[in-house]
Amino acid sequence: MPKNSDNTMPRKIEIKGLEIIAYADKLSSEFVPKVVPPIFYNPSEKVIIPPPFHLEGEFVSTDNVIGGYQDYETMIKDWTSRFNITLINPKIPAQPNHELWIDEKMKPHYDTFEEAERIFLEKSKDYCRQGLEHLTSGNLKAARKSYGRALCADDRRSEPLAGLIALSRLTNHLECAISLERTAMADGANLDPQGEKVTLKELRARVKFLQNCYKTKE
């Protein structure tokens, strides 16, 4: 019977030596690229380290270490049947200061925090450019997909949200537009490409500009 090997005191476990065997999510192609929480496996102790945990430099700090399985195959069968996880095959050797993310082809990547942030920022910018191109050509469906992926890549920038707000207004989904506007003005989700805070007036001006870019198909 699987059990928590120590549910009272947090442990600090060295990341090197652990393996990433899965991530705690089930994604569709509409919601990528995305950073996902890894599920670690400690082969020396034959235990799983699932989220939530804290990454602290070269260590993972957790009070949630699950063991008690007869073998690895039994463990995997149990976890895939009971939890909302996606297996990674082959397993990825864990490294300090790295982040697990899934690309548009549902392929896992494991990069340093700095490299992952750079990649996601570039992806967000690229998808925003694609969204604007689709918007000006009148392809609202493609524009929504591009702005949605831009938001998945970096939800701190206002541009993807501005695009989605403009699309919601163009299709008369006003409640959705209002909800997205509130999200855009929340802390951490209202930065322009230079990292400056965006005012509500600036956001609405950008939304109006994007609406005016829309060209109906003849």
Summary of the structure (lengths in Angstrom):
residues: 218
radius of gyration: 20.9
end to end distance: 64.8
largest distance: 66.5
contacts: 650
relative contact order: 0.12
helix: 42%
strand: 23%
